[in-house]
Amino acid sequence: MRVSGTDLTDRIVGFIESIGLSCRSGTVDGKTVLPGILIVNGGIVYDTEKLRYPGDLLHEAGHLAVMSPERRMRAKPDVGKYAGEEMMAIAWSYAAGVHLDLDPAVVFHADGYRGGSASIVQSFASPSAVGVPLLRWLGMTDGYPAMTRWLYDGSCEAANRAFK
């Protein structure tokens, strides 16, 4: 399905909110990891004037989604601290795009992922693509890209120790 601009942003924001994450428009000042997006108290604030790629909202939501509820509420603007969580956020955002019937280029656009977007999308043809085994470990999927739950509930003690 092809959607763009405000409709695409609204659709993505609606999905993020429907799974229980806060996602609202507001002013985002200063330098941010992704243009026009800021993580605040476990939610996402996006600036409609500065947001370059609506699919980046799914990537940031993916970071929050794979954190324990306690960590999610303490999340700071730079949520990419752990490589494992980064891989899970990539896999999560791909699954969310599939769920929303979006072209993978919406999330994995040419200006993102240090030029590796195309190879990341291609890797998801494999059931053990980047981040998928970790999503299974957290009990979030058992038939990827379908998700059994969109938010990690904190039930995996080993993960809670690994990602503090």
C-alpha positions in Angstrom: 0.0 0.0 0.0 1.4 3.4 -0.9 0.7 6.3 1.4 2.8 9.4 1.9 3.1 12.6 3.9 0.7 13.4 6.6 -1.5 10.3 6.0 1.6 8.1 6.4 2.6 9.9 9.6 -0.9 9.7 11.0 -1.1 6.0 10.2 2.2 5.2 11.8 1.4 7.3 14.9 -2.0 5.6 15.2 -0.3 2.2 15.2 2.3 3.2 17.8 -0.4 4.6 20.1 -2.6 1.5 19.5 0.1 -0.8 21.0 0.4 1.3 24.1 3.3 3.7 23.4 2.9 7.5 23.6 3.5 9.3 20.3 2.6 12.9 20.0 3.5 15.9 17.9 5.4 18.8 19.5 8.4 21.0 19.2 11.7 19.2 19.0 14.7 21.6 19.3 18.4 20.9 19.0 20.3 18.0 17.5 18.5 14.7 17.7 19.5 11.2 16.7 16.9 11.2 14.0 15.6 14.4 12.5 12.5 15.8 14.3 12.2 12.9 16.8 12.8 12.9 20.5 12.3 10.2 23.2 10.8 11.6 26.3 9.7 9.6 29.4 9.1 6.4 27.5 7.3 8.0 24.6 8.0 9.7 21.3 7.7 13.4 20.5 7.9 14.3 16.8 8.1 17.7 15.1 6.0 17.8 12.0 8.2 20.5 10.5 11.5 18.6 11.1 10.4 15.0 10.6 12.1 13.9 7.4 11.1 10.2 7.3 7.9 9.0 9.0 9.2 5.5 9.1 11.9 6.6 11.6 9.0 6.8 14.1 8.7 3.0 13.8 12.4 2.5 14.4 12.3 4.7 17.5 9.1 2.9 18.7 11.0 -0.4 18.2 13.7 0.7 20.6 11.0 1.5 23.2 9.1 -1.6 22.5 11.9 -4.0 23.2 12.8 -2.4 26.6 11.4 -3.6 29.9 8.5 -1.4 31.1 10.8 0.1 33.8 13.5 1.0 31.4 11.0 2.3 28.8 9.8 4.9 31.3 13.4 6.1 32.0 14.4 6.1 28.3 16.6 9.0 27.2 16.8 10.6 23.8 19.6 8.3 22.6 18.0 4.8 23.0 20.6 3.0 20.9 22.9 2.1 23.8 23.0 -1.7 23.3 23.8 -3.5 20.0 21.3 -6.2 20.8 18.5 -3.7 21.3 19.4 -1.9 18.1 19.1 -5.2 16.2 15.8 -5.9 17.8 14.5 -2.4 17.0 15.4 -3.0 13.3 13.6 -6.3 13.3 10.7 -4.9 15.2 10.3 -1.9 12.8 10.4 -4.3 9.8 7.6 -6.4 11.4 5.6 -3.3 12.1 6.0 -2.2 8.5 4.8 -5.6 7.3 1.9 -5.4 9.7 0.9 -1.9 8.3 1.4 -3.1 4.7 4.1 -0.5 4.1 6.8 -0.6 1.5 10.0 -1.5 3.4 11.6 1.7 2.0 9.4 3.7 4.3 11.4 2.4 7.3 14.6 1.5 5.6 15.0 4.6 3.4 18.2 5.4 1.5 19.4 8.0 3.9 19.3 5.7 6.9 21.2 2.8 8.3 24.6 4.0 7.1 23.8 3.1 3.5 22.8 -0.5 4.4 19.1 -0.2 4.1 18.8 -2.4 1.0 20.9 -5.2 2.5 18.9 -5.0 5.8 15.6 -5.4 3.9 17.1 -8.3 1.9 18.2 -10.0 5.1 14.6 -10.3 6.3 14.0 -13.0 3.7 15.7 -15.3 6.2 13.9 -16.5 9.4 17.0 -15.7 11.4 17.5 -12.1 10.1 19.2 -9.6 12.3 17.4 -9.2 15.6 14.8 -11.9 15.1 16.4 -14.5 17.4 16.5 -11.8 20.1 12.8 -11.0 19.6 12.1 -14.7 20.0 14.2 -14.8 23.2 12.0 -12.0 24.6 8.8 -14.0 23.6 7.7 -11.3 21.2 7.4 -13.5 18.1 7.3 -17.2 17.2 6.4 -16.8 13.5 8.3 -13.7 12.4 7.3 -11.2 11.0 4.1 -11.8 12.8 4.4 -10.6 16.4 2.8 -12.3 19.4 3.1 -9.1 21.3 4.3 -5.6 20.3 5.7 -4.6 23.7 8.2 -6.5 25.8 6.7 -7.1 29.2 9.9 -7.6 31.2 9.4 -11.3 31.8 12.9 -12.5 30.6 15.2 -12.1 33.5 18.3 -12.8 31.4 17.4 -9.9 29.1 16.6 -7.6 32.0 20.2 -8.3 33.3 21.7 -7.9 29.9 19.9 -4.6 29.0 19.9 -2.5 32.2 
